[in-house]
Amino acid sequence: MDWTETTASYCRYSGVAKRIWGDWDILWEHSYATWQGEANFFAKKGHRYCAYSWAYGSCSGCDAWEAAGLTDKEIEAAMRKGAMWITGKEALKRWLEMLESTMPTDRYEKEWFISDGLLDRINAIRKELNKPKIKL
């Protein structure tokens, strides 16, 4: 999916994020954009992968970047530093193994795992690695 097709592209600070991930393929996303929101996505460009999320508020009382008075350049640096960067499919396979090792076994945890989009993230990575989807 193209960056412009994501909900994250409508979130606060999306202009800054676009400078970093605007030309990446978004493989998975779990975002919501309202007066307060969260962007959470997994992206690919060439042989590099990146997982990142940020949350924002409507004012300095609930938005840490606004409260700190950060410039767009400082926010971009924070995004780059806070992102998880993965190079190559072997490293992606190791991350997938780690994610799959956290899969829940009881009903309540399974419902949370599914509703929070974590299963979809795992399946997006599995698709990238030509592995079949899993179901809980």
Backbone hydrogen bonds, N-H to C=O, Kabsch-Sander energy under -0.5 kcal/mol:
donor,donor_aa,acceptor,acceptor_aa,energy
5,E,2,D,-2.0
6,T,3,W,-1.8
10,Y,7,T,-2.3
11,C,8,A,-1.4
14,S,11,C,-1.8
17,A,13,Y,-2.2
18,K,14,S,-2.5
19,R,15,G,-1.0
19,R,16,V,-0.6
20,I,16,V,-0.7
20,I,17,A,-0.9
21,W,17,A,-3.1
22,G,18,K,-2.2
24,W,21,W,-1.8
25,D,44,K,-3.1
26,I,1,M,-3.1
26,I,24,W,-0.5
27,L,25,D,-0.8
27,L,42,F,-2.2
28,W,42,F,-1.6
30,H,40,N,-3.0
32,Y,38,E,-2.5
34,T,32,Y,-0.6
37,G,56,Y,-1.7
38,E,32,Y,-2.0
39,A,54,W,-2.9
41,F,52,Y,-2.6
42,F,28,W,-2.4
43,A,50,C,-3.0
44,K,25,D,-2.7
45,K,48,R,-2.5
48,R,45,K,-2.1
49,Y,86,I,-3.2
50,C,43,A,-2.1
51,A,84,M,-2.2
52,Y,41,F,-2.3
54,W,39,A,-2.1
56,Y,37,G,-2.4
62,C,59,C,-1.5
63,D,59,C,-0.8
67,A,63,D,-2.8
68,A,64,A,-2.1
69,G,66,E,-1.2
70,L,65,W,-2.2
75,I,71,T,-2.4
76,E,72,D,-2.6
77,A,73,K,-1.9
78,A,74,E,-2.1
79,M,75,I,-2.6
80,R,76,E,-2.6
81,K,77,A,-2.4
82,G,78,A,-2.3
83,A,79,M,-1.3
84,M,51,A,-2.8
85,W,83,A,-0.7
86,I,49,Y,-2.8
88,G,47,H,-3.3
88,G,86,I,-0.6
92,L,88,G,-1.7
93,K,89,K,-2.6
94,R,90,E,-1.9
95,W,91,A,-2.0
96,L,92,L,-2.4
97,E,93,K,-2.4
98,M,94,R,-1.9
99,L,95,W,-2.6
100,E,96,L,-3.1
101,S,97,E,-1.5
102,T,99,L,-1.4
103,M,100,E,-1.4
110,K,106,D,-2.2
111,E,107,R,-2.3
112,W,108,Y,-2.0
113,F,109,E,-2.7
114,I,110,K,-2.3
115,S,111,E,-2.8
116,D,112,W,-2.4
117,G,114,I,-1.5
118,L,113,F,-1.2
119,L,113,F,-1.3
121,R,117,G,-2.1
122,I,118,L,-2.4
123,N,119,L,-2.6
124,A,120,D,-2.1
125,I,121,R,-2.0
126,R,122,I,-2.6
127,K,123,N,-2.3
128,E,124,A,-1.9
129,L,125,I,-1.7
130,N,127,K,-1.8
131,K,126,R,-3.3
